[in-house]
C-alpha cells in the first residue's frame, strides 16, 4: 500500500491542514442529498470549492479498506493521522458487468528483455469475453487502440529525462494532472490523465483513488503545479441523477477489494466542461487507450504527482511483466523501475510512443494494481489493460452518451 500509506516528511503537518483547510470550513457531503444532479456541480462551483490553498493542502488518497483488508506490513514509515474512508462500495452508476475471479498466481518468471522498439498499434481484434488479465499469456494478443488522441491546442515543450529510470521533477504536460476528491471530511488527490473518447470528456485514474461511498466534490485539474495551479482551468466530475459521481469501476474490484482484484485497479470518470464551456479533450488533448498490448514495452513515460511536491515527476524506462506470488493478491502486472514515485502518484499514466510535439501517446497502464502501485517508491506497477479494461472503457463511453 505504498501509494496510500507512505507520506513524506511534511505529511504530518499536511494531515492537520486537511482537517482545518485554508480554503475554509468543509461543507457537509452534498453528493448524497436528494435532488443533487449533474448540473449542480459546475466548473465554477468546483473552482470556488477547490481554492489554491485547499488544493495545496490536499493529501494522497488514503487506502480503501476492501473486504478482509489488512494494511500492508511492507509500507514504509508510520501512517499519517488521516480520515479513513468508508469501506462500502461506491454507489456510483457502474454499467460494466462483473467478470470471473482471478486465477491463482503462477510463480514469478524472469522477464525477457524488451524489444528494440515499442509495438505498433494494430486494428481491433476480437477478444473472448471474460478474459482475465492475470491469466494473459506471455505474448498477449495484438494491441487494440481504442481511440485516436487529439493534439493539445498549444503544446509546450516538455523534455524527457536524460537518465533511464531516474525520475525528474518538471512542469508537466496538459493531458496529465491532479484529481481532487473529498472523502470523510478530508481533501485528497491522485494523479489522472485525459483519455480520448467519443464524448471528449473522459479521464483515467486508478480505481482505489475513487472508491468509497462518500467520494464527492471530485474535480480534475490538468497540468497542476503549485506555482500555476489552474493553467487550463478545472473540470468537475459529473454527477448522475442520484447525485453520485459518474465514475466507472469494475464490479469485481468493488466486491473483492484492492488486493484480490488488483488486476482491475482502473477507473474512468466523465468530467464536465471547463468555465469556457469546452470539453477537456478539446482544451488539452487526450492519450489513446490501448488494450491487449504486451507487458514488455521498450520505452514508457511515467508521470505522477508525488505527495508534498510542488510539481509532477517524469521518468522513462522499459516495462516488464511481474507475476505475483501472493495468493491474496494474484495476477500479472506491468512493472517499471522509476525513482521517486510515492503517495499521490497513483493513477499516473504509463505512456508508450510518447510524442514530444503533441505531448500525447498511447496509455497502456496507470500506477496501481499490485499493492495499489507497489510497496516502494522506486518501482511502480499497473493492472494489465486487457479485455476487462476495454469492456470497462466501453461501459464508460456508453454511460457518457446517456447523460
KEKE-3310 file (N, C-alpha, C; in steps of 0.2 Angstrom, whole numbers, plus 5000, padded with zeros to 4 digits):
npx = (5004:5010:5007:4997:5000:5013:5020:5028:5040:5034:5021:5014:5011:5003:4992:4986:4982:4973:4962:4958:4956:4965:4956:4944:4930:4925:4911:4896:4893:4887:4884:4876:4863:4845:4840:4852:4859:4868:4870:4872:4885:4896:4909:4912:4908:4916:4929:4927:4926:4938:4950:4966:4973:4967:4969:4983:4984:4979:4980:4988:4976:4969:4971:4959:4949:4946:4936:4940:4952:4969:4981:4996:5011:5023:5023:5032:5037:5027:5009:5001:4990:4976:4959:4948:4941:4925:4921:4912:4906:4906:4891:4890:4885:4887:4889:4896:4898:4901:4915:4924:4932:4950:4962:4973:4989:5004:5021:5033:5042:5057:5058:5059:5071:5066:5060:5067:5060:5044:5028:5019:5002:4988:4974:4958:4955:4945:4942:4940:4925:4926:4939:4953:4965:4975:4978:4983:4993:5011:5015:5004:4988:4988:4990:4976:4970:4960:4955:4958:4971:4969:4977:4985:4979:4989:5003:5017:5034:5041:5054:5061:5067:5085:5091:5089:5076:5077:5068:5062:5058:5047:5038:5026:5013:4999:4989:4990:4986:4981:4968:4956:4948:4935:4934:4927:4927:4940:4953:4959:4970:4974:4984:4979:4973:4969:4959:4956:4940:4923:4915:4923:4927:4933:4942:4955:4960:4967:4957:4957:4958:4946:4936:4923:4909:4908:4914:4916:4913:4922:4936:4945:4961:4971:4988:4993:5002:5011:5015:5007:4992:4980:4982:4974:4962:4948:4940:4925:4920:4906:4889:4877:4859:4856:4865:4877:4895:4900:4908:4917:4920:4926:4915:4919:4931:4925:4918:4927:4938:4954:4965:4962:4957:4966:4970:4962:4963:4958:4950:4937:4932:4919:4920:4914:4912:4924:4926:4925:4916:4920:4924:4936:4945:4945:4952:4965:4969:4971:4976:4978:4969:4975:4973:4976:4990:5007:5016:5029:5036:5047:5050:5043:5034:5033:5022:5018:5011:5019:5017:5017:5025:5029:5028:5024:5031:5042:5048:5057:5057:5059:5046:5042:5036:5027:5023:5013:5017:5009:4996:4985:4984:4983:4989:4995:5006:5010:5027:5038:5054:5056:5063:5057:5042:5031:5016:5002:5005:4998:4987:4994:4999:5005:5014:5016:5025:5026:5024:5034:5030:5016:5013:5006:5001:5001:4991:4995:4994:4991:4997:4996:4986:4995:4997:4992:5000:5013:5025:5036:5044:5051:5049:5036:5019:5006:4989:4986:4981:4969:4955:4945:4947:4946:4932:4927:4930:4922:4910:4910:4910:4898:4890:4893:4887:4874:4870)
npy = (4994:5006:5018:5023:5024:5028:5043:5059:5069:5081:5077:5075:5088:5092:5083:5088:5100:5096:5094:5106:5116:5129:5134:5136:5132:5115:5109:5100:5083:5085:5077:5066:5071:5073:5076:5081:5084:5082:5094:5102:5103:5112:5119:5131:5131:5120:5127:5137:5129:5121:5129:5138:5136:5125:5115:5114:5109:5097:5079:5063:5051:5041:5023:5012:5002:4986:4971:4961:4967:4970:4981:4984:4976:4980:4993:5008:5018:5027:5029:5043:5054:5052:5055:5040:5032:5026:5009:5003:4999:5011:5020:5024:5025:5010:5002:4991:4974:4961:4951:4935:4928:4930:4919:4908:4914:4912:4906:4919:4924:4926:4941:4943:4952:4968:4972:4980:4991:5000:4992:4992:4999:4989:4985:4983:4967:4953:4948:4935:4936:4940:4937:4935:4946:4942:4929:4931:4927:4926:4932:4943:4946:4956:4974:4984:4998:5010:5023:5038:5050:5067:5082:5094:5111:5121:5116:5113:5113:5098:5092:5075:5065:5063:5052:5035:5028:5036:5047:5064:5080:5091:5103:5098:5091:5095:5084:5077:5077:5083:5074:5079:5075:5074:5065:5058:5070:5075:5082:5076:5069:5061:5056:5059:5057:5063:5053:5049:5049:5046:5056:5066:5069:5061:5054:5046:5036:5028:5014:5013:5026:5032:5026:5023:5027:5040:5048:5063:5080:5080:5083:5087:5093:5099:5098:5103:5113:5119:5133:5137:5134:5131:5130:5127:5128:5120:5105:5098:5082:5074:5072:5059:5057:5053:5060:5055:5053:5052:5039:5025:5009:4993:4980:4969:4974:4982:4973:4962:4969:4979:4970:4957:4959:4966:4966:4974:4988:5001:5016:5025:5042:5054:5070:5087:5101:5115:5131:5139:5132:5122:5104:5094:5087:5094:5105:5101:5090:5072:5056:5040:5026:5010:4993:4975:4974:4970:4965:4970:4984:4994:5007:5018:5032:5038:5047:5056:5064:5067:5066:5080:5087:5101:5101:5090:5073:5065:5051:5039:5023:5005:4993:4978:4961:4957:4944:4940:4932:4931:4924:4931:4942:4940:4938:4945:4959:4975:4981:4994:5002:5016:5030:5039:5039:5041:5042:5049:5048:5038:5032:5039:5040:5026:5029:5025:5026:5040:5056:5070:5082:5083:5080:5069:5051:5033:5026:5014:5009:5012:5019:5008:4994:4980:4979:4992:4999:4997:4993:5001:5017:5017:5007:5004:4998:4992:4988:4976:4981:4973:4963:4965:4978:4985:4982:4989:5002:5004:5003:5015:5024:5022:5025:5039:5044:5043:5053)
npz = (5000:4997:4989:4996:5010:5012:5017:5015:5023:5026:5028:5040:5045:5034:5035:5047:5042:5032:5039:5045:5034:5024:5014:5019:5030:5029:5019:5022:5016:5000:4989:4992:4995:4992:4976:4971:4957:4941:4935:4946:4950:4944:4933:4938:4952:4956:4955:4965:4976:4977:4981:4979:4990:4997:4987:4988:5001:5001:5003:4998:4992:5004:5010:5003:5012:5008:5006:5020:5022:5025:5032:5023:5028:5023:5020:5020:5035:5047:5047:5042:5052:5046:5039:5038:5024:5020:5020:5012:4995:4982:4977:4964:4947:4939:4925:4920:4918:4930:4931:4930:4944:4948:4942:4952:4956:4946:4949:4950:4935:4926:4917:4899:4889:4883:4867:4852:4850:4853:4852:4837:4835:4831:4820:4827:4836:4839:4856:4868:4878:4896:4898:4909:4914:4923:4919:4907:4892:4890:4878:4873:4864:4849:4851:4855:4849:4856:4855:4845:4849:4853:4848:4859:4861:4862:4862:4874:4875:4883:4890:4889:4903:4905:4910:4911:4920:4931:4940:4937:4942:4934:4924:4919:4908:4897:4896:4908:4925:4942:4951:4962:4977:4989:5004:5018:5026:5023:5012:4997:4984:4969:4954:4937:4920:4904:4893:4876:4869:4862:4867:4872:4885:4895:4909:4915:4929:4944:4951:4965:4970:4968:4975:4986:4997:5001:4992:4984:4977:4966:4956:4941:4937:4925:4922:4934:4945:4959:4958:4947:4948:4940:4925:4914:4918:4927:4929:4932:4939:4933:4939:4942:4941:4953:4961:4962:4959:4942:4939:4933:4939:4939:4943:4951:4957:4966:4974:4978:4982:4984:4985:4981:4969:4962:4949:4942:4945:4940:4934:4926:4923:4920:4915:4917:4906:4905:4912:4901:4893:4885:4881:4890:4882:4870:4875:4881:4874:4872:4877:4869:4872:4874:4873:4876:4873:4874:4889:4889:4886:4877:4879:4890:4896:4912:4922:4936:4951:4965:4983:4993:4984:4973:4960:4946:4942:4930:4921:4912:4906:4903:4903:4912:4914:4929:4939:4953:4968:4979:4986:4990:4983:4968:4951:4935:4931:4924:4926:4932:4934:4942:4949:4964:4966:4976:4988:4980:4967:4962:4949:4939:4922:4912:4898:4882:4866:4866:4861:4858:4852:4852:4864:4869:4869:4869:4881:4892:4904:4922:4937:4950:4954:4959:4976:4976:4968:4973:4985:4987:4983:4972:4962:4952:4948:4937:4933:4921:4905:4898:4891:4900:4905:4893:4891:4902:4899:4887:4893:4900:4890:4884:4895:4896:4885:4888:4896)
capx = (5000:5015:5004:4992:5002:5019:5019:5034:5042:5029:5014:5010:5008:4998:4986:4982:4979:4967:4956:4956:4959:4965:4951:4938:4927:4922:4904:4893:4893:4881:4883:4871:4857:4840:4839:4858:4860:4875:4871:4873:4892:4899:4916:4913:4907:4922:4934:4926:4927:4945:4954:4973:4976:4964:4972:4990:4984:4977:4985:4986:4970:4971:4969:4952:4948:4941:4934:4945:4958:4974:4987:5002:5016:5029:5023:5037:5035:5021:5004:4999:4983:4971:4952:4948:4935:4920:4923:4907:4907:4903:4885:4890:4882:4893:4886:4900:4896:4906:4919:4926:4938:4956:4965:4979:4995:5010:5027:5036:5047:5061:5056:5063:5072:5062:5062:5071:5055:5038:5024:5014:4995:4985:4967:4954:4954:4941:4945:4934:4923:4928:4946:4956:4972:4980:4979:4986:5000:5017:5014:4997:4986:4990:4987:4970:4969:4953:4953:4964:4972:4968:4983:4984:4978:4995:5008:5023:5039:5042:5060:5061:5073:5090:5094:5084:5074:5078:5063:5064:5053:5046:5032:5020:5010:4992:4985:4990:4985:4978:4961:4955:4942:4933:4932:4927:4929:4947:4954:4964:4971:4978:4985:4974:4975:4964:4960:4952:4933:4919:4912:4929:4926:4934:4948:4958:4964:4966:4951:4957:4958:4939:4932:4920:4903:4907:4918:4912:4917:4928:4937:4952:4965:4976:4995:4993:5008:5009:5016:5002:4988:4975:4984:4969:4955:4946:4934:4922:4917:4899:4885:4871:4853:4855:4870:4884:4900:4900:4914:4916:4925:4924:4911:4923:4935:4921:4916:4933:4943:4960:4970:4960:4955:4972:4971:4956:4963:4957:4944:4936:4927:4917:4921:4910:4916:4928:4922:4923:4911:4923:4926:4943:4949:4946:4957:4972:4971:4970:4980:4974:4969:4977:4972:4979:4997:5012:5018:5036:5037:5054:5051:5037:5035:5029:5021:5014:5011:5021:5015:5021:5029:5025:5027:5024:5038:5043:5053:5057:5061:5056:5042:5042:5030:5028:5018:5013:5017:5005:4989:4979:4984:4985:4988:5001:5005:5016:5031:5043:5058:5057:5064:5053:5035:5027:5009:5000:5006:4993:4983:4998:4999:5011:5013:5020:5025:5025:5026:5035:5027:5009:5013:5002:5004:4996:4991:4995:4993:4991:5000:4991:4987:4998:4999:4990:5006:5019:5027:5042:5043:5056:5046:5028:5015:5000:4985:4986:4975:4966:4948:4941:4948:4942:4925:4925:4930:4916:4904:4910:4908:4890:4887:4894:4882:4867:4869)
capy = (5000:5012:5024:5026:5025:5032:5050:5062:5072:5086:5075:5076:5095:5092:5080:5093:5105:5094:5094:5113:5119:5136:5136:5137:5126:5110:5108:5093:5080:5087:5072:5061:5074:5072:5081:5084:5082:5083:5101:5106:5103:5115:5121:5137:5128:5117:5131:5140:5125:5119:5135:5136:5134:5119:5110:5113:5106:5090:5073:5057:5047:5035:5017:5009:4995:4982:4965:4957:4971:4971:4985:4981:4977:4982:5000:5012:5024:5027:5032:5050:5054:5054:5052:5034:5032:5021:5003:5000:5001:5017:5019:5027:5020:5006:4998:4986:4968:4958:4945:4929:4929:4929:4913:4908:4917:4907:4909:4925:4921:4932:4944:4943:4959:4972:4973:4986:4997:4999:4988:4996:4998:4986:4985:4979:4960:4950:4945:4932:4939:4937:4936:4938:4949:4938:4923:4933:4924:4930:4936:4944:4947:4962:4979:4987:5006:5011:5030:5042:5055:5074:5086:5100:5117:5125:5111:5117:5108:5095:5087:5069:5064:5060:5046:5030:5025:5041:5052:5071:5085:5095:5107:5094:5091:5096:5079:5074:5082:5080:5073:5081:5072:5074:5059:5058:5077:5077:5084:5072:5069:5056:5058:5056:5059:5063:5048:5050:5046:5050:5062:5070:5071:5055:5055:5039:5036:5021:5013:5014:5033:5035:5021:5025:5029:5047:5052:5069:5086:5077:5088:5086:5100:5097:5101:5106:5114:5124:5139:5138:5128:5130:5133:5125:5128:5115:5101:5094:5075:5075:5068:5056:5060:5052:5064:5051:5055:5047:5035:5018:5004:4986:4977:4964:4977:4984:4967:4958:4974:4981:4965:4951:4962:4971:4967:4979:4994:5006:5019:5031:5047:5058:5077:5092:5106:5120:5138:5141:5128:5117:5098:5094:5084:5100:5110:5099:5084:5066:5050:5035:5020:5004:4987:4969:4975:4966:4968:4972:4990:4996:5014:5020:5038:5038:5054:5056:5070:5065:5069:5086:5090:5107:5099:5082:5070:5061:5046:5035:5016:5000:4989:4971:4958:4954:4939:4940:4926:4932:4921:4936:4947:4937:4941:4948:4966:4979:4984:4999:5005:5024:5033:5044:5039:5039:5043:5054:5046:5033:5034:5041:5035:5023:5032:5022:5030:5047:5061:5076:5088:5084:5078:5063:5045:5028:5024:5006:5007:5018:5017:5005:4986:4976:4983:4998:5003:4994:4995:5006:5022:5017:5003:5005:4993:4994:4982:4974:4983:4968:4963:4968:4985:4988:4982:4995:5009:5004:5004:5022:5028:5021:5029:5046:5046:5043:5059)
capz = (5000:4997:4986:5001:5017:5013:5017:5015:5029:5028:5028:5047:5045:5029:5038:5051:5037:5028:5044:5045:5027:5022:5009:5023:5033:5025:5019:5023:5009:4996:4984:4993:4997:4987:4971:4969:4950:4937:4934:4952:4951:4938:4934:4943:4959:4958:4956:4971:4982:4977:4981:4978:4997:4998:4983:4990:5007:5000:5004:4994:4994:5009:5007:5003:5016:5005:5010:5024:5020:5031:5030:5020:5033:5020:5019:5024:5039:5050:5043:5045:5055:5040:5040:5034:5020:5022:5017:5007:4988:4980:4974:4958:4942:4936:4920:4917:4921:4934:4927:4934:4949:4945:4944:4956:4953:4945:4952:4945:4930:4924:4911:4894:4888:4879:4860:4850:4849:4855:4847:4834:4836:4826:4820:4833:4835:4844:4862:4871:4884:4902:4899:4915:4913:4927:4915:4900:4890:4890:4872:4873:4858:4846:4854:4852:4850:4857:4852:4842:4853:4850:4850:4863:4857:4862:4865:4876:4875:4889:4889:4893:4907:4901:4913:4911:4927:4936:4940:4937:4943:4928:4924:4917:4901:4898:4897:4915:4931:4948:4953:4969:4980:4996:5007:5026:5028:5021:5005:4995:4977:4965:4948:4932:4913:4899:4888:4871:4869:4858:4870:4873:4891:4899:4912:4918:4935:4947:4955:4973:4971:4968:4978:4993:4997:5002:4987:4982:4975:4963:4950:4938:4936:4920:4922:4940:4949:4965:4955:4942:4949:4935:4919:4909:4922:4932:4925:4938:4938:4933:4944:4939:4943:4961:4964:4963:4954:4936:4939:4931:4942:4938:4949:4955:4961:4972:4979:4980:4986:4981:4984:4977:4962:4960:4941:4940:4948:4934:4934:4921:4926:4915:4918:4913:4903:4909:4913:4894:4890:4881:4884:4892:4877:4866:4878:4882:4870:4875:4876:4866:4877:4871:4877:4873:4871:4878:4895:4888:4882:4877:4882:4893:4900:4918:4925:4943:4956:4971:4989:4995:4979:4970:4953:4944:4940:4924:4921:4906:4907:4900:4907:4912:4917:4936:4942:4960:4971:4984:4984:4992:4978:4962:4944:4932:4931:4921:4932:4929:4939:4941:4956:4967:4965:4982:4988:4976:4960:4960:4944:4934:4916:4908:4891:4876:4860:4868:4855:4862:4849:4854:4872:4870:4867:4870:4888:4892:4911:4927:4943:4954:4953:4964:4982:4974:4965:4975:4992:4987:4979:4966:4957:4951:4945:4934:4931:4914:4901:4894:4889:4905:4905:4887:4892:4907:4895:4883:4898:4902:4884:4884:4900:4895:4880:4891:4901)
cpx = (5004:5011:5000:4995:5009:5018:5026:5035:5037:5022:5010:5007:5002:4992:4982:4979:4973:4961:4953:4959:4959:4959:4944:4935:4924:4915:4902:4893:4886:4879:4877:4864:4852:4841:4846:4860:4867:4876:4873:4881:4896:4906:4917:4912:4913:4928:4933:4927:4935:4949:4961:4975:4973:4968:4979:4990:4982:4982:4983:4980:4972:4968:4962:4952:4943:4939:4940:4952:4962:4979:4993:5008:5023:5029:5028:5035:5028:5016:5002:4992:4978:4964:4952:4941:4931:4922:4918:4908:4903:4897:4885:4888:4888:4890:4890:4898:4902:4909:4921:4931:4944:4958:4971:4985:5000:5016:5030:5042:5051:5059:5061:5065:5067:5064:5065:5066:5048:5033:5020:5007:4992:4978:4964:4954:4949:4944:4939:4932:4925:4935:4949:4963:4977:4982:4982:4992:5005:5017:5007:4995:4988:4986:4981:4969:4962:4951:4959:4964:4971:4975:4981:4983:4985:5000:5014:5028:5040:5048:5059:5067:5079:5093:5088:5082:5075:5072:5065:5058:5053:5039:5026:5018:5003:4988:4985:4990:4983:4971:4960:4948:4941:4931:4932:4929:4936:4948:4960:4965:4975:4980:4980:4976:4969:4965:4954:4946:4929:4916:4917:4929:4928:4941:4949:4962:4964:4960:4951:4957:4951:4934:4929:4914:4902:4912:4914:4917:4923:4929:4944:4955:4971:4982:4995:5000:5007:5010:5010:4997:4982:4977:4978:4962:4954:4940:4931:4919:4910:4896:4879:4865:4852:4861:4876:4888:4900:4907:4913:4922:4922:4921:4915:4928:4931:4920:4922:4938:4950:4966:4968:4959:4960:4972:4966:4957:4963:4950:4943:4931:4925:4917:4916:4915:4919:4923:4921:4918:4914:4925:4934:4947:4950:4951:4964:4974:4969:4974:4975:4975:4971:4977:4975:4986:5001:5013:5025:5036:5044:5055:5044:5038:5030:5028:5016:5015:5013:5018:5020:5026:5025:5024:5027:5031:5037:5049:5052:5061:5057:5051:5043:5036:5032:5022:5018:5013:5012:4998:4983:4979:4987:4985:4995:5000:5011:5020:5036:5047:5059:5058:5059:5046:5031:5020:5008:5000:5002:4988:4987:4999:5005:5010:5018:5020:5023:5028:5027:5032:5019:5008:5008:5005:4999:4997:4990:4994:4993:4994:4995:4991:4990:5000:4997:4995:5012:5021:5033:5041:5047:5054:5039:5025:5009:4996:4986:4980:4973:4959:4944:4941:4945:4935:4923:4925:4924:4910:4904:4908:4901:4887:4887:4889:4875:4865:4863)
cpy = (5006:5018:5027:5027:5028:5039:5054:5066:5077:5084:5076:5083:5095:5089:5084:5098:5103:5094:5101:5117:5126:5138:5137:5131:5121:5109:5101:5090:5082:5082:5068:5065:5073:5078:5084:5080:5084:5091:5105:5106:5106:5117:5127:5135:5124:5121:5135:5136:5123:5125:5133:5133:5127:5113:5109:5109:5099:5085:5068:5054:5042:5029:5015:5003:4991:4976:4962:4961:4972:4976:4982:4982:4980:4990:5004:5017:5023:5031:5038:5049:5056:5051:5045:5034:5026:5015:5000:5003:5007:5016:5022:5022:5016:5000:4992:4979:4964:4952:4940:4931:4927:4922:4913:4910:4911:4911:4914:4922:4927:4934:4944:4950:4962:4972:4979:4992:4995:4996:4993:4994:4995:4987:4981:4972:4958:4947:4942:4935:4936:4935:4939:4940:4945:4932:4925:4929:4929:4934:4938:4945:4954:4968:4982:4994:5007:5018:5033:5048:5062:5077:5092:5106:5121:5121:5115:5111:5105:5090:5081:5068:5061:5054:5041:5028:5030:5047:5059:5075:5089:5099:5104:5095:5092:5090:5075:5079:5079:5079:5074:5078:5074:5067:5060:5065:5079:5078:5080:5072:5063:5060:5055:5059:5059:5057:5049:5046:5050:5056:5067:5073:5066:5056:5048:5040:5028:5020:5015:5022:5036:5030:5024:5028:5037:5051:5057:5075:5084:5082:5086:5093:5098:5101:5105:5107:5119:5131:5141:5133:5127:5133:5132:5125:5121:5111:5096:5087:5076:5070:5065:5059:5058:5056:5061:5053:5050:5044:5028:5014:4997:4983:4973:4968:4980:4979:4963:4963:4974:4976:4959:4953:4967:4971:4972:4986:5000:5009:5024:5035:5052:5065:5082:5097:5111:5126:5141:5137:5122:5110:5098:5091:5090:5105:5108:5093:5078:5060:5045:5029:5014:4998:4981:4970:4970:4969:4971:4978:4992:5003:5016:5027:5038:5045:5053:5063:5067:5069:5075:5089:5096:5106:5092:5080:5066:5057:5042:5028:5011:4996:4982:4968:4955:4950:4938:4933:4926:4930:4926:4942:4945:4941:4943:4955:4969:4982:4989:5001:5012:5026:5039:5045:5037:5041:5049:5053:5041:5036:5037:5037:5032:5025:5029:5026:5037:5052:5068:5082:5089:5083:5073:5057:5039:5026:5017:5004:5013:5015:5015:4998:4983:4981:4991:5003:5001:4997:4999:5011:5022:5011:5003:5000:4996:4987:4982:4977:4978:4969:4966:4975:4988:4988:4988:5001:5009:5005:5012:5026:5028:5025:5037:5048:5047:5049:5063)
cpz = (5000:4994:4992:5008:5018:5012:5018:5022:5031:5029:5035:5047:5040:5032:5042:5047:5034:5033:5045:5039:5027:5018:5013:5026:5028:5025:5020:5016:5006:4991:4985:4995:4991:4982:4968:4962:4947:4937:4940:4954:4945:4939:4938:4950:4961:4959:4963:4977:4982:4976:4980:4985:4998:4994:4986:4997:5006:5000:4999:4996:4999:5006:5008:5006:5012:5009:5014:5023:5026:5028:5028:5025:5030:5019:5023:5028:5042:5046:5046:5047:5050:5042:5036:5031:5022:5018:5012:5000:4987:4976:4967:4953:4939:4931:4918:4921:4925:4930:4932:4938:4946:4947:4948:4953:4952:4948:4947:4941:4928:4917:4905:4892:4883:4872:4858:4850:4852:4850:4844:4835:4830:4826:4826:4831:4841:4850:4866:4877:4891:4903:4905:4913:4917:4923:4908:4898:4890:4884:4871:4865:4855:4850:4851:4854:4851:4854:4849:4846:4849:4852:4854:4859:4856:4865:4868:4877:4882:4888:4893:4897:4903:4904:4914:4918:4932:4935:4941:4938:4936:4928:4921:4910:4902:4899:4904:4920:4937:4948:4960:4971:4987:4999:5015:5029:5027:5014:5003:4987:4975:4958:4943:4925:4909:4894:4882:4871:4864:4860:4872:4880:4897:4902:4915:4924:4938:4951:4962:4974:4971:4971:4985:4992:4998:4998:4984:4980:4971:4957:4947:4936:4931:4922:4929:4943:4954:4962:4951:4943:4944:4928:4913:4912:4926:4928:4931:4935:4938:4938:4940:4942:4951:4964:4965:4957:4948:4935:4937:4934:4941:4944:4954:4959:4967:4977:4982:4984:4982:4980:4980:4970:4960:4952:4938:4943:4943:4935:4929:4924:4920:4918:4913:4910:4908:4909:4906:4890:4886:4884:4885:4886:4871:4868:4879:4878:4874:4873:4873:4871:4872:4875:4873:4871:4875:4884:4895:4883:4882:4880:4884:4897:4906:4921:4931:4947:4963:4977:4991:4990:4975:4963:4951:4943:4934:4924:4915:4907:4903:4905:4906:4915:4924:4937:4949:4963:4978:4983:4986:4987:4971:4956:4941:4930:4927:4927:4928:4935:4937:4948:4958:4966:4971:4982:4984:4969:4958:4954:4938:4928:4914:4901:4886:4870:4861:4863:4859:4858:4852:4861:4873:4867:4868:4877:4889:4900:4915:4933:4948:4953:4960:4970:4980:4972:4967:4982:4993:4982:4972:4961:4957:4947:4942:4933:4923:4910:4896:4892:4894:4906:4899:4888:4897:4903:4890:4887:4899:4896:4883:4889:4899:4890:4883:4895:4898)
residu = (UNK:UNK:UNK:UNK:UNK:UNK:UNK:UNK:UNK:UNK:UNK:UNK:UNK:UNK:UNK:UNK:UNK:UNK:UNK:UNK:UNK:UNK:UNK:UNK:UNK:UNK:UNK:UNK:UNK:UNK:UNK:UNK:UNK:UNK:UNK:UNK:UNK:UNK:UNK:UNK:UNK:UNK:UNK:UNK:UNK:UNK:UNK:UNK:UNK:UNK:UNK:UNK:UNK:UNK:UNK:UNK:UNK:UNK:UNK:UNK:UNK:UNK:UNK:UNK:UNK:UNK:UNK:UNK:UNK:UNK:UNK:UNK:UNK:UNK:UNK:UNK:UNK:UNK:UNK:UNK:UNK:UNK:UNK:UNK:UNK:UNK:UNK:UNK:UNK:UNK:UNK:UNK:UNK:UNK:UNK:UNK:UNK:UNK:UNK:UNK:UNK:UNK:UNK:UNK:UNK:UNK:UNK:UNK:UNK:UNK:UNK:UNK:UNK:UNK:UNK:UNK:UNK:UNK:UNK:UNK:UNK:UNK:UNK:UNK:UNK:UNK:UNK:UNK:UNK:UNK:UNK:UNK:UNK:UNK:UNK:UNK:UNK:UNK:UNK:UNK:UNK:UNK:UNK:UNK:UNK:UNK:UNK:UNK:UNK:UNK:UNK:UNK:UNK:UNK:UNK:UNK:UNK:UNK:UNK:UNK:UNK:UNK:UNK:UNK:UNK:UNK:UNK:UNK:UNK:UNK:UNK:UNK:UNK:UNK:UNK:UNK:UNK:UNK:UNK:UNK:UNK:UNK:UNK:UNK:UNK:UNK:UNK:UNK:UNK:UNK:UNK:UNK:UNK:UNK:UNK:UNK:UNK:UNK:UNK:UNK:UNK:UNK:UNK:UNK:UNK:UNK:UNK:UNK:UNK:UNK:UNK:UNK:UNK:UNK:UNK:UNK:UNK:UNK:UNK:UNK:UNK:UNK:UNK:UNK:UNK:UNK:UNK:UNK:UNK:UNK:UNK:UNK:UNK:UNK:UNK:UNK:UNK:UNK:UNK:UNK:UNK:UNK:UNK:UNK:UNK:UNK:UNK:UNK:UNK:UNK:UNK:UNK:UNK:UNK:UNK:UNK:UNK:UNK:UNK:UNK:UNK:UNK:UNK:UNK:UNK:UNK:UNK:UNK:UNK:UNK:UNK:UNK:UNK:UNK:UNK:UNK:UNK:UNK:UNK:UNK:UNK:UNK:UNK:UNK:UNK:UNK:UNK:UNK:UNK:UNK:UNK:UNK:UNK:UNK:UNK:UNK:UNK:UNK:UNK:UNK:UNK:UNK:UNK:UNK:UNK:UNK:UNK:UNK:UNK:UNK:UNK:UNK:UNK:UNK:UNK:UNK:UNK:UNK:UNK:UNK:UNK:UNK:UNK:UNK:UNK:UNK:UNK:UNK:UNK:UNK:UNK:UNK:UNK:UNK:UNK:UNK:UNK:UNK:UNK:UNK:UNK:UNK:UNK:UNK:UNK:UNK:UNK:UNK:UNK:UNK:UNK:UNK:UNK:UNK:UNK:UNK:UNK:UNK:UNK:UNK:UNK:UNK:UNK:UNK:UNK:UNK:UNK:UNK:UNK:UNK:UNK:UNK:UNK:UNK:UNK:UNK:UNK:UNK:UNK:UNK:UNK:UNK:UNK:UNK:UNK:UNK:UNK:UNK:UNK:UNK:UNK:UNK:UNK:UNK:UNK:UNK:UNK:UNK:UNK:UNK:UNK:UNK:UNK)
# end
